[in-house]
Amino acid sequence: MTYPMRTIDQTTQEILDLASKHFNVPAGTLAPDDDFFKKLGIDSLQTLELLSRIENHFNIELPDYEVQGVSDFRTLASRIQSRL
Amino acid sequence: MLDLAKYQSIGAALEDALDQFAKEICLIESDREREKDRLTYQEFKERAQPLARALQDSNFRAADRAAIIMTNQSKWLISAYVIFFCGGVLVPLDYKLTPDEQWQLLTHSGASVLITEYPIWRQLAASAGRASATNLRTILVTEAPSNIDLAGAHRWEDAPANNVAPTLVPRTRKEVATIVYSSGTGGRPKGCMMTHENYLEQCVALTSLYPFAPGFRYLSVLPTNHAIDFMVGFFGPFICGATVVHLRTLRPEFVRDAFAKYRITYVSLVPLVLKNLQKGLQARFDELPPGKRKIFNALVAVNKALTKSQPRLGLSRGLLKQVHAGFGGELRAIIVGGAFTEPQTLQFFYDLGIPVANGYGLTEAGTAITVNDLHPFRADTVGKPLPGMEVRIVAPDKDGIGEVLVRSKTVMSGYLNEPELTAETIVDGWLKTGDLGRFDSAGHLQLFGRKKNMIVTEEGKNIYPEDVEAVFDSLPIKEFCVFAANYIWPQRSLVGEQLVLVIHLEPGQTLTEDLRRSISLLNSRLLNYKRVHGIVLYEEDFPRTASLKIKRNALAERLAKLDRPAAIQAL
């Protein structure tokens, strides 16, 4: 059985939803171009926690180097999309 | 006490250790739940030999410089050993810097060899900064996929096996072993020239308090380019035949699992990670049903009373079995460093029977200057000077607080290519730390802020304002300057240090929402830990030198007259 590929917009939205849920932010308050360090007030360690959730959700492994220097949801989504 | 007096160099000491502990496990590398590599000291030596030959065959000579930019892994340590073995000077660079910053430091260091890993090389090769590193002759890349063009680099793994054993290139104690950058990616790079003696002496001093031995396992989480991990995650354990465990993924859950899986003896953490661990544990304790919570609290109180004068690991492990089992059951201490740690976090762990080796140091002084000796444990100080360290406080104020100065065989020989800066920093053999402190009656050092214009983040990153200013160059304003807020308004505290952007607008210009957005946008181009946290509006011309450089000290003095809370506008 094959599943249709997610579009980048779908991937981005799912990441935004996961971040909202994980950090208890009302749905719809996060946008793709938001800087997640600033918008969520999180540190690098909390970002790693979010990545673990994202990996489980998409059933992928994202090496640490792939997210090095990434600070907005859109770029993060593109890195994930390339591994789906 | 370890005796390294017979050794002249890091390479010679390590070479002996590889033979002495040939059958012991020296390295374990794990990627998530998969163990990727497990090497004995003998196997480590066998892996190192082809690389050493290849390096020597490529005309790498004594005192030549070789940089490593890699995440923590076996090949980092093998490469470092080979560089020392060949008589080279190691330049360990932070893999978290941007490619442009890495090229800048590579150029500054004059490295002729670069050893890196494929994902990092992909970014480095695509960066325009490469053109500046004209000294670089050889680039070795680990784990590169086959059939990929490496843009002039060679595969690390392709070093041909050769029956002719390479020979150690001797160095002397006073010669430079490493160039470690303590800051300066944006302005004036500060490359600390550390000698072989610096490391040999520091190793003896640190292991006198926190010994390593065969069977001890150190979990290497801090980047190995960092002075702490280099010492306690490479040189120290290797000299004593212990095991270093590397994780290729630093997600909190895998780090947690590694403690139990590998029965870790020591780990070094920055305060941010330690606090996170505390938060996680506290949440679990809070979830305990009332009855169990009561028993748990009672056990913690008993442990606290029985370990008042010194740690009693066996007893604590028995009393608080489940907590210790979560850490593998053999943890002797958590080494914390790189930045200031809040006393309540240190106390939290000590009360659970997990000593935290809290200390104070800086790269320039050869890792650690003071460390808590745990006799008794003190959460409110950074401990006593290590053996061989002379520490004094100069120009103390009425409370006895003054600048901390250090003299020791572990102090660097100077900053690379910066004789003036070196002369300002090391005066008559005393290293001026720029930190403010005082000794208490028990001989413990307490820190009370900084004299220098910089901050240290909870992640252990030193940030100098000069290193972040360039990002704001395009702002359409008259002038600007970045400061550590505590430099302008001293706080006698090292908690929550922040940078502020001081701006002076053009005549008639106002701080509009558009301008704020521009500042935020530029700020977001900096790595998250380098960002400024507030804006200070200043309405006069900045004082400048004849060559039009901003007189930072004079400007700071003027800014200090402003009321801090009112002056800093959140960004």
Contacts between the chains, C-beta under 8 A, distances in Angstrom:
chain1	res1	chain2	res2	distance
A	35	B	524	5.0
A	37	B	528	4.2
A	38	B	520	8.0
A	38	B	524	6.9
A	38	B	528	8.0
A	38	B	531	8.0
A	43	B	272	6.1
A	43	B	458	7.5
A	43	B	459	7.5
A	43	B	528	7.9
A	44	B	272	7.6
A	44	B	459	6.4
A	44	B	528	6.8
A	44	B	529	7.3
A	45	B	252	6.7
A	45	B	272	6.1
A	45	B	273	6.3
A	45	B	276	5.1
A	48	B	250	6.7
A	48	B	251	5.1
A	48	B	252	6.1
A	49	B	251	7.6
A	49	B	252	6.0
A	51	B	251	6.7
A	52	B	251	5.0
A	52	B	252	7.5
A	52	B	253	6.0
A	61	B	32	7.2
A	63	B	119	7.2
A	63	B	248	7.7
A	63	B	249	7.2
A	64	B	71	7.0
A	64	B	248	7.6
A	64	B	249	5.7
A	64	B	250	6.1
A	64	B	251	7.9
A	65	B	71	7.0
A	65	B	119	4.1
A	65	B	120	7.0
A	66	B	119	7.6
A	68	B	95	7.9
A	68	B	96	6.6
A	69	B	96	8.0
A	69	B	98	6.7
A	69	B	527	6.8
A	71	B	524	6.8
A	71	B	528	5.9
